Amino acid sequence: MDGLKKLLASKRAWAAIATLLICIAVEVFNVPEAEAEKIAQTAVTLGAALIGGITVSDLGMALKGTKKE
């Protein structure tokens, strides 16, 4: 149960979940193929950039010694 709490507190996990939900919503609402491809590609790119940015920030704070657990 502790692992689930840790996962739900993770900004990276929520960014991945939001990206996945956007891609699912595109399929559910029958967005035309051309637009669906652009939306999904943009969502994945932004999600990956956000996750990467959070990771770099966490690393910098950990190296500096200011990261909270």
C-alpha positions as CSV (number, residue, x, y, z in Angstrom):
1,M,0.0,0.0,0.0
2,D,3.0,2.3,0.7
3,G,4.1,1.9,-2.9
4,L,0.7,3.0,-4.2
5,K,0.7,6.1,-2.0
6,K,4.2,6.9,-3.3
7,L,3.1,6.4,-6.9
8,L,0.0,8.7,-6.5
9,A,2.2,11.4,-5.0
10,S,4.5,11.3,-8.0
11,K,4.3,14.2,-10.4
12,R,5.9,12.0,-13.1
13,A,3.2,9.4,-12.7
14,W,0.4,11.9,-13.0
15,A,2.0,13.4,-16.1
16,A,2.1,9.9,-17.7
17,I,-1.5,9.2,-16.6
18,A,-2.7,12.5,-18.1
19,T,-0.9,11.8,-21.3
20,L,-2.5,8.4,-21.5
21,L,-6.0,9.8,-20.8
22,I,-5.6,12.4,-23.6
23,C,-4.6,9.6,-26.0
24,I,-7.6,7.5,-24.9
25,A,-10.0,10.5,-25.2
26,V,-8.9,11.1,-28.8
27,E,-10.0,7.5,-29.6
28,V,-13.2,7.6,-27.6
29,F,-14.5,10.9,-29.2
30,N,-13.7,9.7,-32.7
31,V,-11.5,12.6,-33.6
32,P,-10.6,12.5,-37.4
33,E,-7.4,10.6,-38.1
34,A,-5.2,13.5,-39.1
35,E,-6.1,15.6,-36.0
36,A,-5.9,12.5,-33.7
37,E,-2.4,11.9,-34.8
38,K,-1.3,15.5,-34.2
39,I,-3.0,15.6,-30.8
40,A,-1.5,12.3,-29.6
41,Q,1.9,13.2,-30.9
42,T,1.8,16.6,-29.1
43,A,0.5,15.0,-25.9
44,V,3.3,12.4,-25.8
45,T,5.9,15.0,-26.6
46,L,4.7,17.4,-23.9
47,G,4.3,14.5,-21.4
48,A,7.8,13.3,-22.1
49,A,9.3,16.8,-21.8
50,L,7.4,17.4,-18.5
51,I,8.6,14.1,-17.1
52,G,12.2,14.8,-18.2
53,G,12.1,18.3,-16.7
54,I,10.8,17.0,-13.4
55,T,13.5,14.3,-13.3
56,V,16.2,16.9,-14.0
57,S,14.8,19.2,-11.3
58,D,14.6,16.3,-8.8
59,L,18.2,15.4,-9.6
60,G,19.4,18.9,-9.2
61,M,17.6,19.3,-5.8
62,A,19.0,15.9,-4.6
63,L,22.6,16.9,-5.6
64,K,22.1,20.2,-3.9
65,G,20.7,18.6,-0.8
66,T,17.4,20.4,-0.7
67,K,15.1,17.5,-2.0
68,K,12.3,16.4,0.4
69,E,11.5,12.8,0.5
